[in-house]
């Protein structure tokens, strides 16, 4: 059977660091390994980036607007359309990863060119409009406002022309169906993880990684992801201030940056650490490309998020065999089970979070059991190959 030519649309890509960027890379590589040709169209998020290059076998094409800033990405509604036309002979099907901005140009081009379009929701509320609540508030609007409802209604009328939708969680599937999409057109495909890179470390590997990363002796607890308030990070630091009184030599490592997100709390977190005298017990790495190294060097993963579409950072940690403390926010409730493959706490409760941290740090055998179960679960449900195969079946279906 001949390979497909797939065009993946995503708002940002390498060298930007985040779950969406890693997911696009994993999916593209998985499809290429199955014999398909992948082109990725994205925004030129930095001035020095090439207009076109090859990355992991993928042809990466970048368009404006150029430069950082969350408002610039809305320009993709305009710039993506001519690029879709220019690349029309390079693809058979379009897969939009995160459709809040890119769905409209993709569907217009798909209608012109007779090419099927698959829309993947990367966040909760992309179709209902709830995702935009925080941004609309600055203009004194809300998803319930008459003007906003009218605009979302018009947009969703176009979205209904998509050949299929991908939901990465049951919550997102229910949202899409509630917006009028027939259930048979909504496919549950989770995000995938490169389980070769994200794998448990041996004792020797962990020791070498800690030395290379400059980590101190003693227990290491790690968080990975954007440093934004809805990840529960203010509550985490409040809890950590309590934990370090009882646990000698423990270090909390926050891997990531705020990244200019409207919920960016990096500066506030750093100020809290300074004021509380926690500089020797909390480390900020900034943006890193080698997320797996920090995970494989750690003893425990903590992810007290309050709002999560899927929880890719958590799945990556679980793939590394790390015991994890987490909530069951959003898509996480689809796979995180308390005291079976994770230690589940309620969101926004620093007292319970502090107790959970002490429990996991004081009970290494229990923590190790959870880590082993977590790795087994990821291999069974979120392996890169299985997820790529699911996308392959869907893309062949819509192009048939």
C-alpha positions as CSV (number, residue, x, y, z in Angstrom):
1,X,0.0,0.0,0.0
2,X,1.4,3.4,-1.0
3,X,2.3,6.0,1.6
4,X,0.3,9.1,2.2
5,X,1.5,12.7,1.9
6,X,0.5,14.4,5.2
7,X,0.6,18.1,5.9
8,X,0.7,18.8,9.7
9,X,-0.3,22.3,10.8
10,X,0.8,23.5,14.2
11,X,1.1,27.0,15.7
12,X,4.7,26.6,16.8
13,X,7.5,24.0,16.5
14,X,11.2,23.6,17.3
15,X,13.2,25.3,18.7
16,X,10.2,26.3,20.9
17,X,9.8,23.8,23.7
18,X,6.5,22.5,24.9
19,X,4.1,19.6,24.8
20,X,2.5,20.6,21.5
21,X,5.9,20.9,19.8
22,X,7.2,17.6,21.1
23,X,3.9,15.9,20.1
24,X,4.1,17.2,16.6
25,X,7.7,15.8,16.3
26,X,6.7,12.4,17.7
27,X,3.7,12.1,15.4
28,X,5.6,13.2,12.3
29,X,8.4,10.8,13.1
30,X,6.0,8.0,13.7
31,X,4.2,8.5,10.4
32,X,7.5,8.7,8.5
33,X,8.6,5.4,10.1
34,X,5.4,3.8,8.7
35,X,6.3,4.9,5.2
36,X,4.5,8.2,4.9
37,X,5.8,11.6,3.7
38,X,5.2,14.4,6.2
39,X,5.4,18.2,5.7
40,X,4.9,20.5,8.7
41,X,3.7,24.0,8.3
42,X,4.2,26.4,11.3
43,X,4.9,29.9,12.3
44,X,8.4,31.5,12.2
45,X,8.5,32.2,16.0
46,X,12.1,33.6,15.9
47,X,13.7,35.9,13.4
48,X,16.7,33.6,12.7
49,X,14.8,30.5,11.7
50,X,14.9,29.2,8.2
51,X,11.9,29.5,5.9
52,X,12.3,25.8,5.2
53,X,14.4,22.9,6.5
54,X,14.3,19.2,7.2
55,X,14.0,18.0,10.7
56,X,13.9,14.2,11.6
57,X,12.9,13.5,8.0
58,X,10.1,16.1,8.0
59,X,10.0,19.0,5.7
60,X,9.4,22.0,7.9
61,X,8.0,25.2,6.3
62,X,7.7,28.4,8.3
63,X,5.6,31.4,7.6
64,X,5.0,34.8,9.3
65,X,4.2,36.6,11.4
66,X,7.8,36.4,12.7
67,X,8.9,36.8,16.3
68,X,7.7,36.0,19.8
69,X,4.4,37.0,21.4
70,X,1.2,35.2,21.9
71,X,-0.8,37.7,19.7
72,X,1.4,37.2,16.7
73,X,0.1,33.6,16.2
74,X,-3.3,34.9,15.2
75,X,-1.7,36.2,12.0
76,X,-1.5,32.5,10.9
77,X,-5.2,32.9,9.9
78,X,-3.9,35.0,7.0
79,X,-0.5,33.7,6.3
80,X,-1.3,30.0,6.4
81,X,-3.8,30.1,3.5
82,X,-1.3,31.1,0.7
83,X,1.2,28.6,2.0
84,X,-1.5,25.8,1.9
85,X,-2.1,26.8,-1.8
86,X,1.6,26.9,-2.6
87,X,2.2,23.5,-1.1
88,X,-0.9,21.9,-2.6
89,X,1.0,19.3,-4.7
90,X,2.9,18.1,-1.6
91,X,0.0,16.7,0.4
92,X,-3.0,14.5,0.2
93,X,-4.5,15.2,3.6
94,X,-4.2,17.9,6.3
95,X,-3.9,17.3,10.0
96,X,-4.4,20.4,12.2
97,X,-2.8,20.0,15.6
98,X,-4.6,22.5,17.8
99,X,-7.4,23.9,15.7
100,X,-8.3,27.1,17.5
101,X,-6.4,29.3,14.9
102,X,-5.4,27.0,12.0
103,X,-8.7,25.3,11.4
104,X,-10.2,28.1,9.4
105,X,-7.4,28.4,6.8
106,X,-7.0,24.6,6.6
107,X,-10.7,24.1,5.9
108,X,-10.9,26.9,3.3
109,X,-8.0,25.4,1.5
110,X,-9.3,21.9,1.8
111,X,-12.6,23.0,0.2
112,X,-10.8,24.7,-2.7
113,X,-8.4,21.8,-3.3
114,X,-10.7,18.9,-2.5
115,X,-8.4,17.6,0.3
116,X,-9.7,16.1,3.5
117,X,-8.9,17.9,6.8
118,X,-8.7,16.3,10.2
119,X,-8.9,18.6,13.3
120,X,-7.1,17.6,16.5
121,X,-8.0,19.5,19.7
122,X,-5.0,20.0,21.8
123,X,-6.8,22.0,24.6
124,X,-10.1,21.9,26.4
125,X,-12.7,24.4,25.1
126,X,-11.3,24.8,21.6
127,X,-14.7,24.2,20.0
128,X,-17.0,25.5,22.7
129,X,-15.0,28.7,23.1
130,X,-14.3,28.2,26.7
131,X,-10.6,28.1,25.9
132,X,-10.7,31.8,25.0
133,X,-12.3,33.0,28.3
134,X,-9.2,34.4,29.9
135,X,-8.2,36.3,26.7
136,X,-11.7,37.6,26.2
137,X,-11.9,39.0,29.7
138,X,-9.3,41.6,28.8
139,X,-11.8,43.0,26.3
140,X,-14.7,42.6,28.9
141,X,-16.2,39.8,26.9
142,X,-17.0,36.2,27.6
143,X,-17.8,33.0,25.6
144,X,-21.5,33.7,26.6
145,X,-21.5,37.2,25.1
146,X,-23.8,37.6,22.2
147,X,-21.0,38.8,19.8
148,X,-18.7,36.0,20.8
149,X,-21.4,33.3,20.6
150,X,-22.2,34.5,17.0
151,X,-18.6,34.4,16.0
152,X,-18.0,31.0,17.5
153,X,-21.2,29.8,15.8
154,X,-20.0,30.9,12.4
155,X,-16.6,29.4,12.9
156,X,-18.1,26.1,14.1
157,X,-20.3,25.9,11.1
158,X,-17.1,25.8,9.0
159,X,-15.5,23.3,11.4
160,X,-18.3,20.9,10.9
161,X,-17.0,20.4,7.3
162,X,-13.9,18.6,8.7
163,X,-13.6,15.0,7.6
164,X,-12.9,13.9,11.1
165,X,-12.0,15.2,14.6
166,X,-9.4,13.8,17.0
167,X,-10.0,14.0,20.8
168,X,-7.0,13.3,23.1
169,X,-9.3,12.8,26.1
170,X,-12.9,11.7,26.8
171,X,-13.7,15.2,28.2
172,X,-12.7,16.7,24.8
173,X,-14.6,14.1,22.9
174,X,-17.7,14.9,24.9
175,X,-17.2,18.7,24.2
176,X,-16.9,18.2,20.5
177,X,-20.0,16.0,20.3
178,X,-21.9,18.6,22.4
179,X,-21.1,21.2,19.7
180,X,-23.0,19.2,17.1
181,X,-20.3,16.9,15.6
182,X,-21.7,13.4,14.9
183,X,-20.0,10.9,17.4
184,X,-18.8,8.6,14.6
185,X,-16.6,11.5,13.3
186,X,-14.8,12.0,16.6
187,X,-11.9,9.6,17.1
188,X,-10.2,9.1,20.5
189,X,-6.5,9.0,19.9
190,X,-4.2,10.0,22.8
191,X,-1.0,11.9,22.5
192,X,2.0,9.6,22.0
193,X,5.4,9.4,23.8
194,X,8.8,8.4,22.5
195,X,9.3,5.5,25.0
196,X,12.9,5.0,23.7
197,X,13.9,8.5,24.8
198,X,11.6,8.6,27.8
199,X,12.7,5.4,29.6
200,X,13.7,4.5,33.2
201,X,17.3,5.2,34.1
202,X,19.6,2.6,35.7
203,X,21.3,3.7,39.0
204,X,24.5,4.3,37.0
205,X,22.7,6.4,34.4
206,X,20.9,8.4,37.1
207,X,24.2,9.2,38.9
208,X,25.9,10.3,35.7
209,X,22.9,12.5,34.7
210,X,22.9,14.2,38.1
211,X,26.5,14.9,37.9
212,X,26.2,16.3,34.4
213,X,23.1,18.4,35.3
214,X,24.8,19.7,38.5
215,X,22.1,18.3,40.8
216,X,23.0,18.1,44.5
217,X,22.9,14.9,46.5
218,X,19.6,14.0,48.2
219,X,16.0,13.4,46.9
220,X,15.2,15.2,43.6
221,X,11.6,16.1,42.8
222,X,10.9,17.5,39.3
223,X,8.1,19.3,37.5
224,X,8.2,19.8,33.7
225,X,6.0,22.1,31.7
226,X,5.2,25.7,31.3
227,X,5.5,27.8,34.4
228,X,1.9,29.0,34.5
229,X,-0.5,29.4,37.4
230,X,-3.1,26.8,36.3
231,X,-0.4,24.1,36.6
232,X,-0.8,24.5,40.4
233,X,2.7,25.9,40.9
234,X,1.9,28.5,43.5
235,X,0.4,25.8,45.6
236,X,3.3,23.5,44.9
237,X,5.8,26.1,46.3
238,X,3.6,26.7,49.3
239,X,3.7,22.9,50.0
240,X,7.4,22.7,49.3
241,X,8.1,25.3,51.9
242,X,6.5,22.9,54.4
243,X,8.2,19.8,53.1
244,X,11.8,21.0,53.3
245,X,11.4,21.4,57.1
246,X,11.1,17.7,57.4
247,X,13.0,16.2,54.4
248,X,16.8,16.8,54.6
249,X,18.6,17.8,51.4
250,X,15.5,17.6,49.1
251,X,15.6,19.7,45.9
252,X,12.6,20.7,43.8
253,X,13.5,21.3,40.1
254,X,11.1,23.3,37.9
255,X,11.9,22.5,34.3
256,X,10.4,25.0,31.9
257,X,9.6,28.7,31.6
258,X,6.5,30.9,31.6
259,X,7.0,31.7,27.9
260,X,5.0,34.9,27.8
261,X,1.7,32.9,28.4
262,X,-1.1,35.1,29.8
263,X,-1.0,32.9,32.9
264,X,2.9,33.1,33.2
265,X,3.8,33.0,36.9
266,X,7.6,32.4,36.6
267,X,8.5,35.8,38.0
268,X,6.2,35.4,40.9
269,X,7.5,31.9,41.6
270,X,11.1,33.2,41.6
271,X,10.2,36.0,44.0
272,X,8.5,33.6,46.4
273,X,11.6,31.4,46.4
274,X,13.8,34.4,47.1
275,X,11.5,35.8,49.9
276,X,11.2,32.4,51.6
277,X,14.9,31.7,51.5
278,X,14.4,28.6,49.4
279,X,17.1,29.3,46.8
280,X,19.1,26.2,47.8
281,X,16.1,24.0,47.7
282,X,14.4,25.1,44.5
283,X,16.0,25.2,41.1
284,X,14.7,26.8,37.9
285,X,16.2,25.4,34.7
286,X,14.5,27.7,32.1
287,X,13.7,26.3,28.7
288,X,15.5,23.0,28.0
289,X,15.5,20.7,25.0
290,X,16.5,17.6,26.9
291,X,13.4,17.2,29.2
292,X,14.0,13.4,29.4
293,X,17.4,13.9,31.1
294,X,15.9,15.8,34.0
295,X,13.1,13.2,34.4
296,X,15.6,10.3,34.3
297,X,17.8,12.0,36.9
298,X,14.9,12.5,39.4
299,X,13.3,10.5,42.2
300,X,9.8,11.8,42.0
301,X,7.6,13.8,39.6
302,X,5.0,16.3,40.8
303,X,2.2,17.7,38.6
304,X,-0.5,19.5,40.6
305,X,-2.3,20.9,37.6
306,X,-5.7,22.5,37.9
307,X,-6.6,22.4,34.2
308,X,-5.2,19.9,31.7
309,X,-6.4,18.7,28.3
310,X,-4.2,15.6,28.3
311,X,-1.1,15.8,30.6
312,X,1.8,15.0,28.2
313,X,4.4,16.0,30.8
314,X,2.9,13.5,33.2
315,X,2.8,10.7,30.7
316,X,6.5,11.4,29.8
317,X,7.4,11.2,33.4
318,X,5.5,7.9,33.8
319,X,7.3,6.6,30.7
320,X,10.5,7.1,32.6
321,X,9.2,5.0,35.4
322,X,8.9,7.9,37.8
323,X,6.4,7.8,40.7
324,X,4.1,10.7,40.1
325,X,2.0,12.9,42.3
326,X,-0.8,14.5,40.3
327,X,-4.4,15.6,40.1
328,X,-7.1,14.1,37.9
329,X,-7.8,17.4,36.1
330,X,-9.2,17.1,32.5
331,X,-7.8,14.2,30.5
332,X,-5.6,13.0,33.3
333,X,-8.5,11.2,34.9
334,X,-8.5,8.9,31.8
335,X,-5.4,7.1,32.9
336,X,-4.1,8.2,36.4
337,X,-5.4,5.9,39.1
338,X,-4.7,6.6,42.8
339,X,-2.2,4.2,44.4
340,X,-2.2,2.0,41.3
341,X,0.0,4.0,38.8
342,X,0.1,7.4,40.5
343,X,-0.6,9.2,43.8
344,X,-3.6,11.4,43.2
345,X,-4.4,14.6,45.1
346,X,-7.1,17.2,44.8
347,X,-6.1,20.4,42.9
348,X,-5.5,23.7,44.8
349,X,-4.8,22.0,48.2
350,X,-1.3,22.7,49.4
351,X,-1.8,20.9,52.7
352,X,-2.7,17.6,51.0
353,X,0.0,18.1,48.4
354,X,2.7,18.6,51.1
355,X,1.5,15.4,52.8
356,X,1.7,13.5,49.5
357,X,5.2,14.7,48.9
358,X,6.3,13.5,52.3
359,X,4.6,10.2,51.8
360,X,6.3,9.4,48.5
361,X,9.7,10.6,49.7
362,X,9.4,8.5,52.9
363,X,8.2,5.4,51.2
364,X,10.7,4.4,48.4
365,X,9.2,0.9,47.9
366,X,5.7,2.2,47.4
367,X,7.0,4.9,45.1
368,X,9.0,2.4,43.1
369,X,5.8,0.2,42.7
370,X,3.9,3.1,41.3
371,X,6.7,4.0,38.9
372,X,6.8,0.4,37.5
373,X,3.0,0.4,37.0
374,X,3.2,3.8,35.4
375,X,5.8,2.6,32.8
376,X,3.7,-0.5,32.0
377,X,0.6,1.7,31.5
378,X,2.4,4.1,29.1
379,X,3.8,1.2,27.0
380,X,0.4,-0.3,26.6
381,X,-1.6,2.9,25.8
382,X,0.7,5.8,24.7
383,X,3.6,4.3,22.8
384,X,4.7,6.2,19.7
385,X,4.2,3.3,17.4
386,X,0.6,2.5,18.5
387,X,-0.4,6.2,18.3
388,X,1.1,6.6,14.8
389,X,-0.7,3.4,13.7
390,X,-4.0,4.9,14.9
391,X,-3.4,8.1,13.0
392,X,-2.5,6.1,9.9
393,X,-5.8,4.2,10.0
394,X,-7.7,7.4,10.4
395,X,-5.9,9.3,7.6
396,X,-6.3,6.4,5.2
397,X,-10.0,6.3,6.1
398,X,-10.6,10.0,5.3
399,X,-8.6,9.8,2.1
400,X,-10.2,6.7,0.8
